Amino acid sequence: MAEISVQIQPDRLVLFDERAVDRLCSAAAFAGLIQDVSRNEGDDQGRYINVFFITVDPKRFWPVLREQLVQVGLQGACIVTCTGRDGWNDYLLLHHFDPQYRTGEARFL
């Protein structure tokens, strides 16, 4: 199993719709691809919302999640990571709102 984490930074969007996060968490497109979804919020030099998806098939789940982020308008304000075989010790950056950190198409081993 892998955990794909989406950190949303609402202050990066001109217009932030709280319902977009709810739509992301309950997307019907995720049926059969995730085992659990949870979220938390906080403020660390700006508000953030973390959404955690547990999936057994991150290779299939990531393209679906990426499309949903675009559909709900959150891709410009989020960072997406996936835990590796050794948890956070070998995580993979899948998406970053700042183009300087973008890694292109993620490859899963």
FIFILO-139656 format. One record per atom (N, C-alpha, C, O): residue number from 1; atom name; x, y, z. Coordinates in steps of 0.1 Angstrom, whole numbers, plus 5000, padded with zeros to 4 digits. Layout:
REM residues N
{atom NUM; "CA"; {X; Y; Z}}
...
***
This chain:
REM residues 109
{atom 1; "N"; {5008; 4988; 5000}}
{atom 1; "CA"; {5000; 5000; 5000}}
{atom 1; "C"; {5009; 5012; 5000}}
{atom 1; "O"; {5020; 5012; 5005}}
{atom 2; "N"; {5004; 5023; 4994}}
{atom 2; "CA"; {5011; 5036; 4994}}
{atom 2; "C"; {5001; 5047; 4998}}
{atom 2; "O"; {4989; 5045; 4997}}
{atom 3; "N"; {5007; 5057; 5003}}
{atom 3; "CA"; {4999; 5069; 5007}}
{atom 3; "C"; {5003; 5080; 4998}}
{atom 3; "O"; {5015; 5084; 4997}}
{atom 4; "N"; {4993; 5086; 4991}}
{atom 4; "CA"; {4995; 5097; 4983}}
{atom 4; "C"; {4989; 5109; 4991}}
{atom 4; "O"; {4977; 5109; 4994}}
{atom 5; "N"; {4997; 5119; 4993}}
{atom 5; "CA"; {4994; 5131; 5001}}
{atom 5; "C"; {4992; 5143; 4992}}
{atom 5; "O"; {5001; 5145; 4984}}
{atom 6; "N"; {4982; 5150; 4994}}
{atom 6; "CA"; {4979; 5163; 4987}}
{atom 6; "C"; {4979; 5174; 4997}}
{atom 6; "O"; {4970; 5174; 5006}}
{atom 7; "N"; {4988; 5183; 4996}}
{atom 7; "CA"; {4988; 5195; 5005}}
{atom 7; "C"; {4983; 5206; 4997}}
{atom 7; "O"; {4989; 5210; 4987}}
{atom 8; "N"; {4972; 5212; 5001}}
{atom 8; "CA"; {4965; 5223; 4994}}
{atom 8; "C"; {4968; 5236; 5002}}
{atom 8; "O"; {4966; 5236; 5014}}
{atom 9; "N"; {4973; 5246; 4995}}
{atom 9; "CA"; {4976; 5259; 5001}}
{atom 9; "C"; {4966; 5269; 4995}}
{atom 9; "O"; {4969; 5276; 4985}}
{atom 10; "N"; {4954; 5271; 5002}}
{atom 10; "CA"; {4944; 5279; 4997}}
{atom 10; "C"; {4948; 5294; 4993}}
{atom 10; "O"; {4942; 5300; 4984}}
{atom 11; "N"; {4958; 5299; 5001}}
{atom 11; "CA"; {4962; 5313; 4998}}
{atom 11; "C"; {4968; 5315; 4985}}
{atom 11; "O"; {4970; 5326; 4980}}
{atom 12; "N"; {4972; 5304; 4978}}
{atom 12; "CA"; {4978; 5305; 4965}}
{atom 12; "C"; {4968; 5307; 4953}}
{atom 12; "O"; {4971; 5309; 4942}}
{atom 13; "N"; {4955; 5306; 4957}}
{atom 13; "CA"; {4944; 5307; 4947}}
{atom 13; "C"; {4937; 5321; 4949}}
{atom 13; "O"; {4935; 5325; 4961}}
{atom 14; "N"; {4934; 5327; 4939}}
{atom 14; "CA"; {4927; 5340; 4939}}
{atom 14; "C"; {4913; 5338; 4945}}
{atom 14; "O"; {4909; 5345; 4954}}
{atom 15; "N"; {4906; 5328; 4940}}
{atom 15; "CA"; {4893; 5324; 4945}}
{atom 15; "C"; {4894; 5309; 4950}}
{atom 15; "O"; {4895; 5300; 4942}}
{atom 16; "N"; {4893; 5307; 4963}}
{atom 16; "CA"; {4894; 5293; 4968}}
{atom 16; "C"; {4879; 5289; 4972}}
{atom 16; "O"; {4873; 5296; 4980}}
{atom 17; "N"; {4875; 5278; 4967}}
{atom 17; "CA"; {4862; 5272; 4970}}
{atom 17; "C"; {4864; 5260; 4979}}
{atom 17; "O"; {4869; 5250; 4974}}
{atom 18; "N"; {4860; 5261; 4991}}
{atom 18; "CA"; {4861; 5251; 5001}}
{atom 18; "C"; {4855; 5238; 4996}}
{atom 18; "O"; {4860; 5227; 4999}}
{atom 19; "N"; {4844; 5239; 4988}}
{atom 19; "CA"; {4838; 5227; 4983}}
{atom 19; "C"; {4846; 5219; 4973}}
{atom 19; "O"; {4844; 5207; 4971}}
{atom 20; "N"; {4856; 5225; 4968}}
{atom 20; "CA"; {4865; 5218; 4958}}
{atom 20; "C"; {4873; 5207; 4966}}
{atom 20; "O"; {4875; 5196; 4960}}
{atom 21; "N"; {4876; 5210; 4978}}
{atom 21; "CA"; {4883; 5199; 4986}}
{atom 21; "C"; {4874; 5188; 4989}}
{atom 21; "O"; {4877; 5176; 4989}}
{atom 22; "N"; {4861; 5191; 4992}}
{atom 22; "CA"; {4851; 5181; 4995}}
{atom 22; "C"; {4849; 5172; 4982}}
{atom 22; "O"; {4848; 5160; 4983}}
{atom 23; "N"; {4848; 5179; 4971}}
{atom 23; "CA"; {4846; 5172; 4958}}
{atom 23; "C"; {4858; 5163; 4955}}
{atom 23; "O"; {4857; 5151; 4951}}
{atom 24; "N"; {4870; 5167; 4958}}
{atom 24; "CA"; {4882; 5159; 4956}}
{atom 24; "C"; {4882; 5147; 4965}}
{atom 24; "O"; {4885; 5136; 4961}}
{atom 25; "N"; {4878; 5149; 4978}}
{atom 25; "CA"; {4878; 5137; 4987}}
{atom 25; "C"; {4868; 5127; 4984}}
{atom 25; "O"; {4869; 5115; 4988}}
{atom 26; "N"; {4857; 5131; 4977}}
{atom 26; "CA"; {4846; 5121; 4975}}
{atom 26; "C"; {4845; 5118; 4960}}
{atom 26; "O"; {4834; 5114; 4956}}
{atom 27; "N"; {4855; 5120; 4952}}
{atom 27; "CA"; {4854; 5118; 4937}}
{atom 27; "C"; {4850; 5104; 4934}}
{atom 27; "O"; {4857; 5094; 4938}}
{atom 28; "N"; {4840; 5103; 4926}}
{atom 28; "CA"; {4835; 5089; 4922}}
{atom 28; "C"; {4846; 5082; 4913}}
{atom 28; "O"; {4846; 5070; 4913}}
{atom 29; "N"; {4854; 5090; 4907}}
{atom 29; "CA"; {4864; 5084; 4898}}
{atom 29; "C"; {4874; 5076; 4906}}
{atom 29; "O"; {4882; 5068; 4900}}
{atom 30; "N"; {4875; 5078; 4919}}
{atom 30; "CA"; {4884; 5070; 4927}}
{atom 30; "C"; {4879; 5056; 4931}}
{atom 30; "O"; {4886; 5049; 4937}}
{atom 31; "N"; {4867; 5053; 4928}}
{atom 31; "CA"; {4861; 5040; 4932}}
{atom 31; "C"; {4870; 5029; 4928}}
{atom 31; "O"; {4874; 5028; 4916}}
{atom 32; "N"; {4873; 5020; 4937}}
{atom 32; "CA"; {4881; 5009; 4934}}
{atom 32; "C"; {4896; 5011; 4935}}
{atom 32; "O"; {4904; 5002; 4934}}
{atom 33; "N"; {4900; 5024; 4935}}
{atom 33; "CA"; {4914; 5027; 4935}}
{atom 33; "C"; {4920; 5031; 4949}}
{atom 33; "O"; {4932; 5031; 4951}}
{atom 34; "N"; {4911; 5035; 4958}}
{atom 34; "CA"; {4916; 5039; 4971}}
{atom 34; "C"; {4909; 5030; 4982}}
{atom 34; "O"; {4898; 5025; 4980}}
{atom 35; "N"; {4916; 5029; 4993}}
{atom 35; "CA"; {4911; 5021; 5004}}
{atom 35; "C"; {4906; 5030; 5015}}
{atom 35; "O"; {4898; 5027; 5023}}
{atom 36; "N"; {4912; 5043; 5016}}
{atom 36; "CA"; {4908; 5052; 5026}}
{atom 36; "C"; {4912; 5066; 5022}}
{atom 36; "O"; {4922; 5068; 5014}}
{atom 37; "N"; {4905; 5076; 5027}}
{atom 37; "CA"; {4909; 5090; 5025}}
{atom 37; "C"; {4906; 5097; 5038}}
{atom 37; "O"; {4896; 5095; 5045}}
{atom 38; "N"; {4916; 5106; 5042}}
{atom 38; "CA"; {4914; 5114; 5054}}
{atom 38; "C"; {4920; 5128; 5051}}
{atom 38; "O"; {4927; 5130; 5041}}
{atom 39; "N"; {4917; 5137; 5060}}
{atom 39; "CA"; {4922; 5150; 5058}}
{atom 39; "C"; {4924; 5157; 5072}}
{atom 39; "O"; {4918; 5154; 5082}}
{atom 40; "N"; {4933; 5167; 5072}}
{atom 40; "CA"; {4935; 5176; 5083}}
{atom 40; "C"; {4939; 5189; 5078}}
{atom 40; "O"; {4942; 5191; 5067}}
{atom 41; "N"; {4938; 5199; 5087}}
{atom 41; "CA"; {4941; 5213; 5084}}
{atom 41; "C"; {4950; 5219; 5094}}
{atom 41; "O"; {4951; 5214; 5106}}
{atom 42; "N"; {4956; 5230; 5090}}
{atom 42; "CA"; {4965; 5237; 5100}}
{atom 42; "C"; {4969; 5250; 5094}}
{atom 42; "O"; {4964; 5255; 5083}}
{atom 43; "N"; {4977; 5257; 5101}}
{atom 43; "CA"; {4982; 5270; 5097}}
{atom 43; "C"; {4997; 5271; 5101}}
{atom 43; "O"; {5001; 5271; 5113}}
{atom 44; "N"; {5006; 5272; 5091}}
{atom 44; "CA"; {5020; 5273; 5093}}
{atom 44; "C"; {5025; 5283; 5083}}
{atom 44; "O"; {5029; 5279; 5072}}
{atom 45; "N"; {5025; 5295; 5087}}
{atom 45; "CA"; {5028; 5306; 5078}}
{atom 45; "C"; {5018; 5306; 5066}}
{atom 45; "O"; {5022; 5310; 5055}}
{atom 46; "N"; {5006; 5303; 5069}}
{atom 46; "CA"; {4995; 5302; 5059}}
{atom 46; "C"; {4987; 5289; 5061}}
{atom 46; "O"; {4993; 5279; 5065}}
{atom 47; "N"; {4975; 5290; 5057}}
{atom 47; "CA"; {4966; 5279; 5059}}
{atom 47; "C"; {4970; 5267; 5049}}
{atom 47; "O"; {4974; 5270; 5038}}
{atom 48; "N"; {4968; 5255; 5054}}
{atom 48; "CA"; {4970; 5244; 5045}}
{atom 48; "C"; {4959; 5233; 5049}}
{atom 48; "O"; {4954; 5232; 5060}}
{atom 49; "N"; {4956; 5225; 5039}}
{atom 49; "CA"; {4947; 5214; 5040}}
{atom 49; "C"; {4955; 5201; 5034}}
{atom 49; "O"; {4959; 5202; 5023}}
{atom 50; "N"; {4956; 5191; 5042}}
{atom 50; "CA"; {4962; 5179; 5038}}
{atom 50; "C"; {4952; 5168; 5035}}
{atom 50; "O"; {4943; 5166; 5044}}
{atom 51; "N"; {4952; 5162; 5024}}
{atom 51; "CA"; {4943; 5151; 5021}}
{atom 51; "C"; {4952; 5139; 5018}}
{atom 51; "O"; {4962; 5139; 5010}}
{atom 52; "N"; {4949; 5128; 5025}}
{atom 52; "CA"; {4957; 5115; 5024}}
{atom 52; "C"; {4949; 5104; 5018}}
{atom 52; "O"; {4938; 5101; 5023}}
{atom 53; "N"; {4954; 5099; 5007}}
{atom 53; "CA"; {4947; 5087; 5000}}
{atom 53; "C"; {4956; 5075; 5002}}
{atom 53; "O"; {4968; 5075; 4999}}
{atom 54; "N"; {4950; 5064; 5007}}
{atom 54; "CA"; {4956; 5051; 5007}}
{atom 54; "C"; {4952; 5043; 4995}}
{atom 54; "O"; {4940; 5041; 4993}}
{atom 55; "N"; {4962; 5038; 4988}}
{atom 55; "CA"; {4959; 5031; 4975}}
{atom 55; "C"; {4969; 5019; 4974}}
{atom 55; "O"; {4980; 5019; 4979}}
{atom 56; "N"; {4964; 5008; 4968}}
{atom 56; "CA"; {4972; 4997; 4966}}
{atom 56; "C"; {4979; 4998; 4952}}
{atom 56; "O"; {4988; 4990; 4949}}
{atom 57; "N"; {4974; 5007; 4944}}
{atom 57; "CA"; {4979; 5008; 4930}}
{atom 57; "C"; {4982; 5023; 4927}}
{atom 57; "O"; {4974; 5029; 4919}}
{atom 58; "N"; {4993; 5029; 4932}}
{atom 58; "CA"; {4995; 5043; 4930}}
{atom 58; "C"; {4998; 5046; 4915}}
{atom 58; "O"; {4995; 5057; 4910}}
{atom 59; "N"; {5003; 5037; 4907}}
{atom 59; "CA"; {5005; 5039; 4893}}
{atom 59; "C"; {4992; 5042; 4886}}
{atom 59; "O"; {4991; 5050; 4877}}
{atom 60; "N"; {4981; 5035; 4889}}
{atom 60; "CA"; {4968; 5037; 4883}}
{atom 60; "C"; {4961; 5049; 4889}}
{atom 60; "O"; {4954; 5056; 4882}}
{atom 61; "N"; {4963; 5051; 4902}}
{atom 61; "CA"; {4956; 5061; 4909}}
{atom 61; "C"; {4961; 5075; 4906}}
{atom 61; "O"; {4953; 5084; 4904}}
{atom 62; "N"; {4974; 5077; 4904}}
{atom 62; "CA"; {4979; 5091; 4902}}
{atom 62; "C"; {4973; 5098; 4890}}
{atom 62; "O"; {4970; 5109; 4891}}
{atom 63; "N"; {4972; 5092; 4878}}
{atom 63; "CA"; {4966; 5099; 4867}}
{atom 63; "C"; {4952; 5103; 4870}}
{atom 63; "O"; {4947; 5114; 4865}}
{atom 64; "N"; {4944; 5095; 4877}}
{atom 64; "CA"; {4930; 5098; 4880}}
{atom 64; "C"; {4930; 5110; 4890}}
{atom 64; "O"; {4922; 5119; 4888}}
{atom 65; "N"; {4939; 5110; 4900}}
{atom 65; "CA"; {4939; 5121; 4910}}
{atom 65; "C"; {4944; 5133; 4903}}
{atom 65; "O"; {4938; 5144; 4905}}
{atom 66; "N"; {4954; 5133; 4894}}
{atom 66; "CA"; {4958; 5145; 4887}}
{atom 66; "C"; {4947; 5151; 4879}}
{atom 66; "O"; {4945; 5163; 4879}}
{atom 67; "N"; {4939; 5143; 4872}}
{atom 67; "CA"; {4928; 5148; 4865}}
{atom 67; "C"; {4918; 5155; 4874}}
{atom 67; "O"; {4912; 5165; 4871}}
{atom 68; "N"; {4915; 5149; 4885}}
{atom 68; "CA"; {4905; 5154; 4895}}
{atom 68; "C"; {4910; 5168; 4900}}
{atom 68; "O"; {4902; 5177; 4902}}
{atom 69; "N"; {4923; 5169; 4903}}
{atom 69; "CA"; {4929; 5182; 4908}}
{atom 69; "C"; {4926; 5193; 4898}}
{atom 69; "O"; {4923; 5204; 4901}}
{atom 70; "N"; {4928; 5190; 4885}}
{atom 70; "CA"; {4925; 5199; 4874}}
{atom 70; "C"; {4910; 5203; 4874}}
{atom 70; "O"; {4906; 5214; 4873}}
{atom 71; "N"; {4902; 5192; 4875}}
{atom 71; "CA"; {4887; 5195; 4874}}
{atom 71; "C"; {4882; 5203; 4885}}
{atom 71; "O"; {4873; 5211; 4883}}
{atom 72; "N"; {4887; 5202; 4897}}
{atom 72; "CA"; {4882; 5210; 4908}}
{atom 72; "C"; {4890; 5223; 4910}}
{atom 72; "O"; {4887; 5230; 4919}}
{atom 73; "N"; {4900; 5225; 4902}}
{atom 73; "CA"; {4908; 5237; 4902}}
{atom 73; "C"; {4918; 5239; 4913}}
{atom 73; "O"; {4921; 5250; 4917}}
{atom 74; "N"; {4924; 5228; 4917}}
{atom 74; "CA"; {4933; 5229; 4928}}
{atom 74; "C"; {4948; 5227; 4924}}
{atom 74; "O"; {4957; 5229; 4933}}
{atom 75; "N"; {4951; 5223; 4912}}
{atom 75; "CA"; {4964; 5220; 4908}}
{atom 75; "C"; {4974; 5231; 4910}}
{atom 75; "O"; {4986; 5229; 4911}}
{atom 76; "N"; {4970; 5244; 4909}}
{atom 76; "CA"; {4978; 5255; 4910}}
{atom 76; "C"; {4982; 5259; 4925}}
{atom 76; "O"; {4989; 5268; 4927}}
{atom 77; "N"; {4977; 5251; 4934}}
{atom 77; "CA"; {4979; 5254; 4948}}
{atom 77; "C"; {4982; 5242; 4957}}
{atom 77; "O"; {4980; 5242; 4969}}
{atom 78; "N"; {4988; 5232; 4950}}
{atom 78; "CA"; {4990; 5220; 4958}}
{atom 78; "C"; {5004; 5213; 4955}}
{atom 78; "O"; {5010; 5216; 4945}}
{atom 79; "N"; {5008; 5205; 4965}}
{atom 79; "CA"; {5019; 5197; 4964}}
{atom 79; "C"; {5014; 5182; 4966}}
{atom 79; "O"; {5007; 5180; 4975}}
{atom 80; "N"; {5019; 5173; 4957}}
{atom 80; "CA"; {5014; 5159; 4958}}
{atom 80; "C"; {5027; 5150; 4959}}
{atom 80; "O"; {5036; 5151; 4951}}
{atom 81; "N"; {5026; 5142; 4969}}
{atom 81; "CA"; {5037; 5132; 4971}}
{atom 81; "C"; {5032; 5118; 4973}}
{atom 81; "O"; {5020; 5116; 4976}}
{atom 82; "N"; {5041; 5108; 4971}}
{atom 82; "CA"; {5037; 5095; 4973}}
{atom 82; "C"; {5048; 5088; 4982}}
{atom 82; "O"; {5060; 5089; 4979}}
{atom 83; "N"; {5044; 5081; 4992}}
{atom 83; "CA"; {5054; 5074; 5000}}
{atom 83; "C"; {5059; 5063; 4992}}
{atom 83; "O"; {5053; 5057; 4984}}
{atom 84; "N"; {5072; 5059; 4995}}
{atom 84; "CA"; {5078; 5048; 4988}}
{atom 84; "C"; {5078; 5035; 4996}}
{atom 84; "O"; {5070; 5034; 5006}}
{atom 85; "N"; {5086; 5026; 4992}}
{atom 85; "CA"; {5087; 5013; 4999}}
{atom 85; "C"; {5092; 5015; 5013}}
{atom 85; "O"; {5089; 5006; 5022}}
{atom 86; "N"; {5099; 5025; 5016}}
{atom 86; "CA"; {5104; 5028; 5029}}
{atom 86; "C"; {5097; 5040; 5036}}
{atom 86; "O"; {5103; 5048; 5043}}
{atom 87; "N"; {5084; 5042; 5033}}
{atom 87; "CA"; {5076; 5053; 5038}}
{atom 87; "C"; {5081; 5066; 5033}}
{atom 87; "O"; {5084; 5068; 5021}}
{atom 88; "N"; {5083; 5076; 5043}}
{atom 88; "CA"; {5087; 5089; 5039}}
{atom 88; "C"; {5102; 5090; 5037}}
{atom 88; "O"; {5107; 5100; 5032}}
{atom 89; "N"; {5110; 5079; 5039}}
{atom 89; "CA"; {5124; 5079; 5037}}
{atom 89; "C"; {5127; 5079; 5022}}
{atom 89; "O"; {5138; 5082; 5018}}
{atom 90; "N"; {5118; 5075; 5014}}
{atom 90; "CA"; {5120; 5075; 4999}}
{atom 90; "C"; {5108; 5079; 4991}}
{atom 90; "O"; {5103; 5073; 4982}}
{atom 91; "N"; {5102; 5090; 4996}}
{atom 91; "CA"; {5090; 5095; 4989}}
{atom 91; "C"; {5093; 5100; 4975}}
{atom 91; "O"; {5104; 5103; 4972}}
{atom 92; "N"; {5082; 5102; 4968}}
{atom 92; "CA"; {5083; 5107; 4954}}
{atom 92; "C"; {5075; 5119; 4953}}
{atom 92; "O"; {5063; 5119; 4956}}
{atom 93; "N"; {5080; 5130; 4947}}
{atom 93; "CA"; {5073; 5142; 4945}}
{atom 93; "C"; {5066; 5140; 4931}}
{atom 93; "O"; {5072; 5139; 4921}}
{atom 94; "N"; {5052; 5141; 4932}}
{atom 94; "CA"; {5044; 5139; 4919}}
{atom 94; "C"; {5041; 5152; 4913}}
{atom 94; "O"; {5040; 5153; 4901}}
{atom 95; "N"; {5038; 5162; 4921}}
{atom 95; "CA"; {5033; 5175; 4916}}
{atom 95; "C"; {5037; 5186; 4925}}
{atom 95; "O"; {5036; 5184; 4938}}
{atom 96; "N"; {5041; 5198; 4920}}
{atom 96; "CA"; {5043; 5209; 4929}}
{atom 96; "C"; {5038; 5221; 4921}}
{atom 96; "O"; {5039; 5223; 4909}}
{atom 97; "N"; {5031; 5230; 4929}}
{atom 97; "CA"; {5025; 5242; 4923}}
{atom 97; "C"; {5036; 5251; 4916}}
{atom 97; "O"; {5033; 5258; 4907}}
{atom 98; "N"; {5048; 5250; 4921}}
{atom 98; "CA"; {5059; 5259; 4916}}
{atom 98; "C"; {5067; 5251; 4905}}
{atom 98; "O"; {5072; 5240; 4908}}
{atom 99; "N"; {5067; 5256; 4893}}
{atom 99; "CA"; {5073; 5248; 4882}}
{atom 99; "C"; {5088; 5245; 4885}}
{atom 99; "O"; {5093; 5235; 4879}}
{atom 100; "N"; {5094; 5252; 4893}}
{atom 100; "CA"; {5108; 5250; 4896}}
{atom 100; "C"; {5110; 5236; 4902}}
{atom 100; "O"; {5121; 5230; 4901}}
{atom 101; "N"; {5100; 5231; 4909}}
{atom 101; "CA"; {5101; 5218; 4916}}
{atom 101; "C"; {5094; 5207; 4909}}
{atom 101; "O"; {5095; 5195; 4913}}
{atom 102; "N"; {5089; 5209; 4897}}
{atom 102; "CA"; {5082; 5199; 4890}}
{atom 102; "C"; {5092; 5188; 4884}}
{atom 102; "O"; {5102; 5192; 4879}}
{atom 103; "N"; {5088; 5176; 4885}}
{atom 103; "CA"; {5097; 5165; 4881}}
{atom 103; "C"; {5092; 5158; 4869}}
{atom 103; "O"; {5099; 5149; 4864}}
{atom 104; "N"; {5082; 5163; 4862}}
{atom 104; "CA"; {5077; 5156; 4850}}
{atom 104; "C"; {5068; 5144; 4854}}
{atom 104; "O"; {5063; 5143; 4865}}
{atom 105; "N"; {5067; 5135; 4845}}
{atom 105; "CA"; {5059; 5123; 4847}}
{atom 105; "C"; {5065; 5114; 4857}}
{atom 105; "O"; {5077; 5110; 4855}}
{atom 106; "N"; {5058; 5111; 4868}}
{atom 106; "CA"; {5064; 5103; 4878}}
{atom 106; "C"; {5065; 5088; 4873}}
{atom 106; "O"; {5056; 5083; 4866}}
{atom 107; "N"; {5075; 5082; 4877}}
{atom 107; "CA"; {5077; 5068; 4874}}
{atom 107; "C"; {5077; 5060; 4887}}
{atom 107; "O"; {5083; 5063; 4897}}
{atom 108; "N"; {5069; 5049; 4887}}
{atom 108; "CA"; {5068; 5041; 4899}}
{atom 108; "C"; {5075; 5028; 4896}}
{atom 108; "O"; {5075; 5022; 4885}}
{atom 109; "N"; {5082; 5023; 4907}}
{atom 109; "CA"; {5090; 5011; 4905}}
{atom 109; "C"; {5081; 4999; 4908}}
{atom 109; "O"; {5086; 4987; 4907}}
***
